[in-house]
Amino acid sequence: MTIKLKQEVSDQLIASIKRYFEEQLDQTIGDLKAKLLLEFCLGEIGPCVYNQAIADAQTYVQGSIAEIDSTCFEPEFGYWREP
């Protein structure tokens, strides 16, 4: 699955990459190099981050489902129970 970003998000990331190079590496890069680096990161690193996020979400949801019987439980036949 290819990660697709909205154009405005892509533009902000390209600007951020260019700023990072300028401030952290004392190098100036153009839009093309920043875009190529972004595409590499999305293709190579993005799936790893995505898969971990899905695994974390799955663990969270499974934990929530495991607790549903204690969270969403109402005693039955309580009308005649003494207070």
Contact map, one row per residue, 1 for C-alpha under 8 A:
11100000000000000000000000000000000000000000000000000000000000000000000000000000000
11110000000000000000000000000000000000000010000000000000000000000000000000000000000
11111000000000000000000000000000000000000110011000000000000000000000000000000000000
01111100000000000000000000000000000000000000000000000000000000000000000000000000000
00111110110000000000000000000000000000000000000000000000000000000000000000000000000
00011111110000000000000000000000000000000000000000000000000000000000000000000000000
00001111111000000000000000000000000000000000000000000000000000000000000000000000000
00000111111100000000000000000000000000000000000000000000000000000000000000000000000
00001111111110000000000000000000000000000000000000000000000000000000000000000000000
00001111111111000000000000000000000000000000000000000000000000000000000000000000000
00000011111111100000000000000000000000000000000000000000000000000000000000000000000
00000001111111110000000000000000000000000000000000000000000000000000000000000000000
00000000111111111000000000000000000001000000000000000000000000000000000000000000000
00000000011111111100000000000010011001000000000000000000000000000000000000000000000
00000000001111111110000000000010010000000000000000000000000000000000000000000000000
00000000000111111111000000000000000000000000000000000000000000000000000000000000000
00000000000011111111100000000000010001000000000000000000000000000000000000000000000
00000000000001111111110000011110010000000000000000000000000000000000000000000000000
00000000000000111111111000000000000000000000000000000000000000000000000000000000000
00000000000000011111111110000000000000000000000000000000000000000000000000000000000
00000000000000001111111111111000000000000000000000000000000000000000000000000000000
00000000000000000111111111111000000000000000000000000000000000000000000000000000000
00000000000000000011111111100000000000000000000000000000000000000000000000000000000
00000000000000000001111111000000000000000000000000000000000000000000000000000000000
00000000000000000001111111100000000000000000000000000000000000000000000000000000000
00000000000000000000111111110000000000000000000000000000000000000000000000000000000
00000000000000000000111011111000000000000000000000000000000000000000000000000000000
00000000000000000100110001111100000000000000000000000000000000000000000000000000000
00000000000000000100110000111110110000000000000000000000000000000000000000000000000
00000000000000000100000000011111110000000000000000000000000000000000000000000000000
00000000000001100100000000001111111000000000000000000000000000000000000000000000000
00000000000000000000000000000111111100000000000000000000000000000000000000000000000
00000000000000000000000000001111111110000000000000000000000000000000000000000000000
00000000000001101100000000001111111111000000000000000000000000000000000000000000000
00000000000001000000000000000011111111100000000000000000000000000000000000000000000
00000000000000000000000000000001111111110000000000000000000000000000000000000000000
00000000000000000000000000000000111111111000000000000000000000000000000000000000000
00000000000011001000000000000000011111111100000000000000000000000000000000000000000
00000000000000000000000000000000001111111110000000000000000000000000000000000000000
00000000000000000000000000000000000111111111100000000000000000000000000000000000000
00000000000000000000000000000000000011111111110000000000000000000000000000000000000
00100000000000000000000000000000000001111111111000000000000000000000000000000000000
01100000000000000000000000000000000000111111111000000000000000000000000000000000000
00000000000000000000000000000000000000011111111100000000000000000000000000000000000
00000000000000000000000000000000000000011111111110000000000000000000000000000000000
00100000000000000000000000000000000000001111111111000000000000000000000000000000000
00100000000000000000000000000000000000000111111111100000000000000000000000000000000
00000000000000000000000000000000000000000001111111110000000000000000000000000000000
00000000000000000000000000000000000000000000111111111000000000000000000000000000000
00000000000000000000000000000000000000000000011111111100000000000000000000000000000
00000000000000000000000000000000000000000000001111111110000000000000000000000000000
00000000000000000000000000000000000000000000000111111111000000000000000000000000000
00000000000000000000000000000000000000000000000011111111100000000000000000000000000
00000000000000000000000000000000000000000000000001111111110000000000000000000000000
00000000000000000000000000000000000000000000000000111111111000000000000000000000000
00000000000000000000000000000000000000000000000000011111111100000000000000000000000
00000000000000000000000000000000000000000000000000001111111110000000000000000000000
00000000000000000000000000000000000000000000000000000111111111000000000000000000000
00000000000000000000000000000000000000000000000000000011111111100000000000000000000
00000000000000000000000000000000000000000000000000000001111111110000000000000000000
00000000000000000000000000000000000000000000000000000000111111111000000000000000000
00000000000000000000000000000000000000000000000000000000011111111100000000000000000
00000000000000000000000000000000000000000000000000000000001111111110000000000000000
00000000000000000000000000000000000000000000000000000000000111111111000000000000000
00000000000000000000000000000000000000000000000000000000000011111111000000000000000
00000000000000000000000000000000000000000000000000000000000001111111100000000000000
00000000000000000000000000000000000000000000000000000000000000111111111000000000000
00000000000000000000000000000000000000000000000000000000000000011111111110000000000
00000000000000000000000000000000000000000000000000000000000000000111111110000000000
00000000000000000000000000000000000000000000000000000000000000000011111110000000000
00000000000000000000000000000000000000000000000000000000000000000011111110000000000
00000000000000000000000000000000000000000000000000000000000000000001111111000000000
00000000000000000000000000000000000000000000000000000000000000000001111111100000000
00000000000000000000000000000000000000000000000000000000000000000000000111110000000
00000000000000000000000000000000000000000000000000000000000000000000000011111100000
00000000000000000000000000000000000000000000000000000000000000000000000001111100000
00000000000000000000000000000000000000000000000000000000000000000000000000111111100
00000000000000000000000000000000000000000000000000000000000000000000000000111111100
00000000000000000000000000000000000000000000000000000000000000000000000000001111100
00000000000000000000000000000000000000000000000000000000000000000000000000001111110
00000000000000000000000000000000000000000000000000000000000000000000000000001111111
00000000000000000000000000000000000000000000000000000000000000000000000000000001111
00000000000000000000000000000000000000000000000000000000000000000000000000000000111
